[in-house]
Amino acid sequence: MVSIYMSKINLNIEQNTIEKMLQIITDENRERFYKFRFKEDSLRTLYGEIIVRYVLTTQFAIKNEEIKILRTSYGKPFIENVPLHYNISHSGEWVACAFASREVGIDIEMIKDVDMKIAERYFCEYEYDSLLSISDKDRINYFYKLWTLKESYLKWLGTGISTSLNSFGFMICDSQILFSDKERNIVPYFKQYPINNYKLSVCSGTNNFADKVNIVDIEKLF
């Protein structure tokens, strides 16, 4: 089962709650927390790891002190000696995390005005053509559907920027997601979840997706 957990960032979170959270995360993320210029960026990093630890301790009975988070050579995080994969994404006020028994990728994006030249540069030809064929009022929503699908796939691959965004493509027809990647000749599964003012896409090697997203109130954990 691919499970999705999300938490809404509270910029007014009490400092003593932040301090408690900082005590249980990795040294790497603790250092990152203090390096960010803006508070919301620091909290996104903090919330992301707290969600991971919450799910591992409550849903899989793994002790917090036994959780060791490492990174692949491409920088994708994984949990040492635990047969569970996860991936984190954040945008605006939300932090989202996907969990699965196989590799998983997730991307969430807040819907806002975007320069369509981005699509011309990063989408493959048929994606860009399909985007232009849509009415102006629906175009931005379709852009973010495609963009989050592409990002979730890249994060599933775990190869970072070494994989070009226009080397694969999607078509969405009557809510059916059609995918093609002739270079790698692989076909994972995708699902999108409705979030107000956001687009959320998940990619996995299994087609067993949860029907809905789990919302976690981080502050109630401390």
C-alpha positions as CSV (number, residue, x, y, z in Angstrom):
1,M,0.0,0.0,0.0
2,V,1.2,3.5,-0.9
3,S,0.2,5.8,2.0
4,I,0.2,9.6,2.0
5,Y,0.6,11.8,5.1
6,M,0.5,15.5,5.1
7,S,0.9,18.3,7.7
8,K,0.1,22.0,7.5
9,I,3.0,24.3,8.6
10,N,2.2,26.7,11.4
11,L,4.5,29.7,11.3
12,N,3.3,30.6,14.8
13,I,4.3,27.3,16.3
14,E,5.7,27.7,19.9
15,Q,9.4,27.7,20.2
16,N,9.4,25.1,22.9
17,T,7.6,22.7,20.5
18,I,10.3,23.4,17.9
19,E,13.0,22.6,20.4
20,K,11.4,19.3,21.3
21,M,11.2,18.4,17.6
22,L,14.8,19.4,17.0
23,Q,15.9,16.9,19.6
24,I,14.8,13.9,17.7
25,I,15.8,14.6,14.1
26,T,19.1,13.8,12.4
27,D,22.1,16.1,12.9
28,E,22.0,16.8,9.2
29,N,18.5,18.2,9.2
30,R,19.1,20.0,12.5
31,E,22.0,21.9,10.8
32,R,19.8,22.5,7.7
33,F,17.1,23.9,10.0
34,Y,19.4,26.7,11.3
35,K,20.9,27.5,7.9
36,F,17.7,28.5,6.1
37,R,17.0,32.2,5.9
38,F,13.3,32.0,6.1
39,K,11.4,30.3,8.9
40,E,9.0,28.5,6.6
41,D,11.9,26.8,4.9
42,S,13.3,25.6,8.2
43,L,9.9,24.3,9.3
44,R,9.4,22.4,6.1
45,T,12.6,20.5,6.7
46,L,11.6,19.9,10.3
47,Y,8.0,18.8,9.6
48,G,9.2,16.4,6.9
49,E,11.4,14.3,9.2
50,I,8.8,14.5,12.0
51,I,6.2,13.0,9.7
52,V,8.6,10.2,8.7
53,R,9.4,9.4,12.4
54,Y,5.7,9.6,13.4
55,V,4.7,7.1,10.7
56,L,7.5,4.7,11.5
57,T,6.9,4.7,15.2
58,T,3.1,4.6,15.2
59,Q,2.3,2.5,12.1
60,F,5.4,0.2,12.0
61,A,6.3,0.0,15.7
62,I,9.9,1.1,15.0
63,K,11.6,2.8,17.9
64,N,12.7,6.4,17.2
65,E,16.3,5.7,18.3
66,E,16.5,2.8,15.8
67,I,15.6,5.1,12.8
68,K,18.7,5.9,10.8
69,I,18.2,8.0,7.7
70,L,20.8,7.8,5.0
71,R,21.1,9.1,1.4
72,T,21.8,7.5,-1.9
73,S,24.6,8.7,-4.1
74,Y,22.0,11.0,-5.8
75,G,20.9,12.4,-2.4
76,K,17.6,10.5,-2.1
77,P,16.9,9.7,1.6
78,F,16.2,6.1,2.8
79,I,15.9,4.3,6.1
80,E,18.7,1.9,6.9
81,N,17.7,-1.7,7.5
82,V,13.9,-1.0,7.1
83,P,12.0,-2.4,4.1
84,L,10.0,0.8,3.7
85,H,10.6,3.6,1.2
86,Y,9.5,7.2,1.6
87,N,9.7,10.5,-0.2
88,I,8.9,14.0,0.9
89,S,7.7,17.1,-0.9
90,H,6.5,20.5,0.2
91,S,4.9,23.6,-1.2
92,G,3.2,26.6,0.4
93,E,1.8,25.6,3.7
94,W,1.9,21.8,3.2
95,V,4.5,19.1,3.7
96,A,3.6,15.8,2.2
97,C,5.2,12.4,2.5
98,A,4.6,9.1,0.7
99,F,5.4,5.7,2.1
100,A,5.5,2.3,0.3
101,S,7.1,-1.1,0.3
102,R,8.8,-0.2,-3.0
103,E,10.4,3.0,-4.3
104,V,8.1,5.9,-4.3
105,G,8.1,9.6,-5.4
106,I,5.8,12.4,-4.5
107,D,5.4,16.1,-5.5
108,I,3.0,18.7,-4.3
109,E,2.8,22.2,-5.8
110,M,0.7,25.2,-4.9
111,I,-1.3,26.5,-7.9
112,K,-0.2,30.0,-8.8
113,D,0.5,31.9,-12.0
114,V,3.3,30.4,-14.1
115,D,5.1,31.4,-17.2
116,M,4.2,28.8,-19.9
117,K,7.7,29.2,-21.3
118,I,8.6,26.8,-18.5
119,A,6.4,24.1,-20.2
120,E,7.9,24.9,-23.6
121,R,11.4,24.3,-22.2
122,Y,10.8,21.3,-19.9
123,F,7.8,19.4,-21.4
124,C,8.1,17.1,-24.3
125,E,6.5,18.1,-27.5
126,Y,3.2,16.4,-27.2
127,E,2.8,17.5,-23.6
128,Y,3.3,21.1,-24.6
129,D,1.0,20.8,-27.6
130,S,-1.8,19.3,-25.4
131,L,-1.3,22.2,-22.9
132,L,-1.8,24.8,-25.5
133,S,-4.9,23.1,-26.8
134,I,-6.7,23.6,-23.5
135,S,-8.7,26.7,-22.7
136,D,-7.0,29.5,-20.9
137,K,-9.0,29.0,-17.7
138,D,-8.1,25.3,-17.4
139,R,-4.5,25.5,-18.7
140,I,-2.8,26.3,-15.4
141,N,-4.5,23.4,-13.6
142,Y,-3.4,21.1,-16.4
143,F,0.1,22.5,-16.2
144,Y,0.4,21.6,-12.6
145,K,-1.1,18.1,-13.1
146,L,1.7,17.4,-15.6
147,W,4.4,19.1,-13.7
148,T,3.7,17.2,-10.4
149,L,3.5,13.9,-12.3
150,K,6.9,14.6,-13.9
151,E,8.5,15.6,-10.6
152,S,7.0,12.5,-8.8
153,Y,8.5,10.3,-11.5
154,L,11.9,11.9,-11.3
155,K,11.8,11.5,-7.5
156,W,10.7,7.8,-7.9
157,L,13.7,7.2,-10.2
158,G,15.9,8.9,-7.6
159,T,18.4,10.1,-10.3
160,G,18.0,13.9,-9.7
161,I,18.8,16.4,-12.4
162,S,20.7,13.7,-14.4
163,T,17.3,12.8,-16.0
164,S,15.9,15.4,-18.3
165,L,12.3,16.4,-17.8
166,N,11.5,16.3,-21.5
167,S,12.8,12.7,-21.9
168,F,9.4,11.3,-20.9
169,G,5.9,12.5,-21.0
170,F,2.3,12.2,-19.9
171,M,-1.2,12.6,-21.3
172,I,-4.3,12.9,-19.1
173,C,-7.5,11.7,-20.7
174,D,-10.7,11.6,-18.7
175,S,-8.7,11.3,-15.5
176,Q,-6.6,8.4,-17.0
177,I,-2.9,9.0,-16.7
178,L,-1.0,7.8,-19.8
179,F,2.8,7.7,-19.5
180,S,5.7,7.1,-21.9
181,D,9.4,6.8,-21.3
182,K,11.1,5.1,-24.3
183,E,14.6,5.8,-23.0
184,R,14.2,3.7,-19.9
185,N,11.3,1.4,-21.0
186,I,9.7,1.3,-17.6
187,V,6.1,1.9,-16.6
188,P,5.4,2.7,-13.0
189,Y,2.0,3.7,-11.6
190,F,0.6,7.1,-10.8
191,K,-2.1,8.7,-8.7
192,Q,-3.2,12.2,-8.1
193,Y,-5.1,13.5,-5.0
194,P,-7.4,16.5,-4.7
195,I,-6.0,19.2,-2.4
196,N,-7.6,22.7,-2.4
197,N,-5.4,25.1,-4.4
198,Y,-2.7,22.4,-4.8
199,K,-1.8,19.6,-7.1
200,L,-0.4,16.4,-5.6
201,S,1.0,13.4,-7.6
202,V,2.5,10.2,-6.5
203,C,4.6,7.6,-8.4
204,S,5.2,4.0,-7.3
205,G,6.1,0.6,-8.6
206,T,2.9,-0.7,-7.1
207,N,-0.7,0.2,-8.1
208,N,-2.0,-0.2,-4.6
209,F,-2.6,3.5,-3.6
210,A,-4.5,4.6,-0.5
211,D,-7.9,6.2,-1.3
212,K,-7.2,9.3,0.7
213,V,-4.5,11.4,2.3
214,N,-3.8,11.2,6.1
215,I,-3.6,14.6,7.8
216,V,-1.2,14.9,10.8
217,D,-1.3,17.7,13.3
218,I,2.4,17.9,14.2
219,E,1.9,20.1,17.2
220,K,-0.4,17.6,18.9
221,L,2.5,15.1,18.9
222,F,4.5,17.1,21.4
